[in-house]
Amino acid sequence: MDIETLRNRIDREWGYRRAEELRVRDLKNQTHEQWLDTLPYVHYVKEPTGYLFQEAAELQKMLDKNGITFCFIGGVALQRWGEVRQTNDIDLTIFCELGEESNVLEVLDSYLESRIADTREMFVEGRMYLGHSPKGKQVDISIGFTPYEKRMMARSVEADFGLEIPLRICSALDLIVMKTVAGRLRDWADIQRIIQRSGETMDWDLVYAELAPLLGMAYRDENLTRLKKMVDEENPGDGSKHQPE
């Protein structure tokens, strides 16, 4: 490689690093008002059948009316705890005690249109409900019943998405937990943004304590090592023990 090519490569890589530093700085210092302005700008572009977060709000009203405990996870929660990016579906977890499946399934079927034929088998055996909202948005529901999912519900928060009601989303802590367990390429990119935005105020001891048994059951213990390395790289030194508001 000649010296001019090497110099250009170094200059370009420095530019990428500098751009990333500015992106992280803006993410950390973003006000709630700036975030709300960004949200519709990103999502209205591909919303011919309605605004995704408004559909989530309507679903929330129905679940609250029927006394079903839940919180939004996945892409909806990521908008608040990570970086605003396009998401095409509504992910949530509902808490359903064993033995109550029929009652909860009846409520969901009255509002959502199932995307599969064997809805009951998927609900009871697979602990999932895959459907569409009234305006055609994809809705993926995880049917929770474990002690961890009960704790996740207790840690959920109300987040202002600029709608008539706040949306009930999982905590940043639990979004990190779920994405670390999933461990897909996109999840690790999202985790990095969550760490950058709120990592210094995260209770990492609690994150690791919740993750250890979940990763053990999934035979993905190596994901905990990867997460700890990311945390150390993004937040060198000793962080606080408090969950971000």
C-alpha positions, -999 to 999 in steps of 0.1 A, spaced: 0 0 0 15 34 -10 18 62 15 -10 83 -1 -35 55 0 -25 48 36 -29 85 45 -64 86 29 -74 55 48 -63 69 81 -81 102 75 -113 83 65 -112 61 96 -105 91 118 -135 108 103 -157 78 110 -146 77 146 -152 114 150 -187 111 135 -195 83 159 -182 103 189 -206 132 179 -235 107 174 -230 93 209 -227 128 224 -259 139 208 -276 107 219 -266 112 255 -275 149 256 -308 146 237 -337 163 255 -371 147 257 -385 174 233 -358 167 207 -366 130 210 -404 136 205 -396 157 174 -375 129 159 -400 101 166 -427 110 140 -401 122 115 -386 87 114 -418 67 116 -444 86 96 -424 79 64 -436 43 63 -470 45 80 -496 43 52 -520 25 75 -516 45 106 -490 56 132 -474 26 149 -473 41 183 -509 52 181 -518 16 173 -498 6 204 -518 31 225 -551 17 213 -539 -18 221 -529 -6 256 -563 8 262 -579 -25 253 -555 -45 276 -560 -21 305 -598 -23 301 -596 -60 304 -572 -60 334 -543 -76 316 -508 -68 329 -483 -61 302 -455 -39 289 -442 -30 255 -408 -44 246 -387 -47 215 -387 -18 190 -413 3 208 -392 3 240 -360 8 221 -372 42 208 -371 54 244 -340 37 258 -318 35 227 -318 53 194 -348 62 173 -349 39 143 -375 23 121 -395 -5 135 -423 -23 118 -441 -42 145 -454 -39 181 -438 -63 205 -451 -68 241 -451 -92 269 -483 -99 288 -484 -117 322 -507 -147 322 -509 -170 351 -509 -207 342 -545 -218 339 -557 -184 326 -547 -189 290 -583 -194 277 -595 -161 292 -566 -141 279 -567 -156 245 -604 -148 242 -596 -111 249 -568 -110 223 -589 -127 197 -617 -101 202 -593 -73 192 -565 -87 171 -565 -108 139 -543 -139 143 -516 -144 116 -516 -182 121 -541 -210 120 -532 -228 152 -536 -198 175 -544 -217 206 -516 -242 203 -491 -214 197 -505 -195 227 -505 -224 252 -475 -244 239 -453 -217 223 -464 -190 247 -468 -165 218 -496 -147 201 -489 -135 165 -515 -111 151 -524 -79 134 -538 -48 149 -571 -33 135 -550 -12 110 -528 -40 100 -497 -35 122 -479 -67 131 -483 -75 168 -460 -101 185 -470 -110 220 -449 -130 244 -470 -148 271 -451 -144 303 -456 -164 335 -421 -167 351 -408 -149 382 -385 -129 360 -413 -117 338 -433 -107 369 -403 -86 380 -401 -71 346 -437 -60 348 -430 -44 382 -401 -24 367 -420 -12 337 -425 26 333 -449 50 316 -432 68 287 -445 99 269 -445 93 232 -464 124 224 -498 106 224 -529 112 245 -517 85 269 -482 74 279 -471 39 267 -462 13 293 -427 1 283 -402 -22 299 -373 -7 317 -339 -1 300 -326 -28 323 -350 -54 310 -345 -44 274 -308 -50 279 -316 -84 294 -339 -95 266 -317 -84 239 -286 -101 254 -306 -133 257 -316 -130 220 -281 -121 210 -288 -114 173 -265 -90 153 -291 -62 155 -296 -68 192 -259 -61 199 -260 -29 179 -291 -18 199 -275 -28 232 -245 -6 224 -268 24 219 -287 17 252 -254 15 270 -243 48 254 -275 65 263 -281 53 298 -253 29 307 -237 51 334 -269 51 354 -277 14 349 -277 -11 378 -253 -35 361 -251 -58 391 -289 -64 388 -286 -68 350 -260 -95 354 -279 -112 382 -311 -114 360 -291 -126 330 -271 -154 345 -299 -180 349 -317 -169 317 -285 -173 296 -278 -206 314 -312 -220 304 -306 -209 268 -270 -222 268 -257 -188 258 -234 -180 288 -209 -164 264 -233 -136 258 -228 -124 294 -191 -121 288 -197 -102 256 -221 -78 273 -196 -71 302 -169 -63 277 -192 -38 259 -201 -21 292 -164 -18 301 -156 -3 267 -184 22 267 -183 31 304 -147 27 317 -146 31 355 -172 25 381 -208 33 371 -238 43 393 -263 17 406 -294 35 396 -320 27 369 -326 57 345 -359 74 348 
